[in-house]
Amino acid sequence: MMKSKKCETINLQHEIDKIANGDINSIINGIYSDNSLVVLNSILFGVKYKCIDEKFILKLNEQAKNSEMRFLGNPVSKFALAALDILGEKKYTGKDEFVLSVINNGGFGV
């Protein structure tokens, strides 16, 4: 059983590495993952690599409206809202300090 868990970890890291290296297909597929780390990495690197693929933006809009996943104490929806603004897809008009900070910095610093 330990070996299986290790394989899952290696596969997860491999997928995140592909996302971080700008593999657009991995970024698009990653945002549809059930794993919050994969979703978050897809959002962060989707912004970095300016992914405006229709499937990516569609799921990003869904994540912005309703995401139970959290990262660093923030719902993933906040990351998605900032990403949509930065990518020029949907202007953020709210007052959330985290979202505004990311937008004002032009991204997530990855």
N, C-alpha and C positions, 0 to 999 in steps of 0.2 A: 504494500500500500504506500509506503514512503516513496518508492520509485515513481509511482503514478503522480503523486503530488509534486515531485521534483520535475517531472515532464511537463505538467501543467504550468509550473512557474517558468520554465525555460520557454515554452510556447508563448506564454503571456509576454515575457520580456522580449522575445523575438518580434512579436506583433507591435509592441510599443516602439522598439528600435526602428522598424520599418516606417511607422508613423512619424517618428522624430526625424527620420532621414528624408521626409518629404514624399513618400510613396502615396500619391493621391488616392489610389484605390484603397489602400489601407486606412487612410484618413476617413474616407467615405464609409467604408465598412465598419470602422471603429466606433463611429458615432451611434451606430445601431446596436452596439454591444450591451450586454447586461452587466458588464464589469465597469464600475465607476472610474477606475484608473484608465481604462482604455477610452471611455467616453471623454473624459477630461483631456487626455492627451490628444485626442482627435480634435477637440475644440481649440486647444492651445496652438497646435501645429497647423490646424486648418487656417487659423488667422495668420500665422507666420508665413505660410506658403500661399496665402490668398486663395483658398479653395472656395470657389463660388459655384461648384457643381450643384445642379438642381436637387439631387437627392440629399446632398449634404445640407443645403440651406433648408430644405423641407424638414429634416429631422432637427436641425438647429432651432427652427421656429417651434417645434413641438417641445424641445427641451426647455426653451425659454418660457413656455406657458405652464408646464407641469413636469417637474422633475423632483422626485423624492431623494435622489442621490445628493450627497453633500461631500464637500472637499474643503479642508482648512476652515471648517465651521460655516461655510457658505454653501447654499444650495447651488447645484450645477446650473440652475436656471439663470443665476446672476452672470456666470461665465458666458452662457449662451446669449444673453441680452447684450453684453458688451461686444461679443464676437459679431453679432448681427449689425451693430452700429459701425464697428471698425471696417467690416467688409462692405459697407455701403448698402446693405440690404434693408435695414429698418432703423431709423433714427431713434435713439433712446431719449425719452422725454421725462424720465423719472428723476428721483432725487437720491437714490441709493448711493452712498459714498463709495462703496467698493466698485460698483459698476462705473461710476463717473471717473474714479481714479484710473481704472484700466483703460477707459476710452481716452482720457486726457494724456495717458502715457503712450497711447498708440498701440497698445497690445499688452501681452502678458510677460514680456521680457525673456522669452525662450529663444 
